[in-house]
Amino acid sequence: SIDSVASGDYGLKVTQAQNTDAVNIDNNGTATGLYIENTGSTGRGLFVYSDQGVSQNTPLAQFSVNDSGFDWDVLKLVNNGVGYGLHIDTNANNHGVYLDMDGANSASGIYIDTPSQTTGHIINMVALDSLTAGSAITIDCGSNSLASTATGGLVEMLYDGTSTATNNLLFIKNDATEALATTCLYLYDNGLLGTLGNADMSTLVVDRNS
């Protein structure tokens, strides 16, 4: 163990100038490979920094699981404080979050399980005031076998509550009195013979079962 480090000195410093790992931990036991207990410090528990330019050829941080039988989370964040659980500050002209879902068939890309919010928003996008030719949400699908039957579609909103109070499943409000040319809902159908109410191919169908 390392204890009683002199003031201003590092507890442990490794300088590596060779093309091999600076620190290599091979953990074959049942305990944690690297454990950081940071309660006595007001600084970061872990800080990874790079000022490397375009010659970088690997991610700055990577967690990899190779065995298909691995049945635990690759990364788990537990937050009992009042700060964000995950804060991403993206200043580059690229995606803030990128998901590559090639190995998933029936699993969700993003799954929110039984949230406890009662008055908050599960997904909340605010102050999108810089948008011009862009959009808040874009959904693109070119599938030729999309099973859009009477019980589903490309976009689904399902409500199974039993409340008798007035509820809106979709609420669209144009709150700008000056936006006289703004359309609240615009349907553009390029399908052949797409007409209002046709059972075979329709722009808009309302099926009221109650």
Secondary structure, 3 states (H helix, E strand, C coil): CCCCCCCCCCCCCCCCCCCCCCCCCCCCCCCCCCCCCCCCCCCCCCCCCCCCCCCCCCCCCCCCCCCCCCCCCCCCCCCCCCCCCCCCCCCCCCCCCCCCCCCCCCCCCCCCCCCCCCCCCCCCCCCCCCCCCCCCCCCCCCCCCCCCCCCCCCCCCCCCCCCCCCCCCCCCCCCCCCCCCCCCCCCCCCCCCCECCCCCCECCCCCCCC
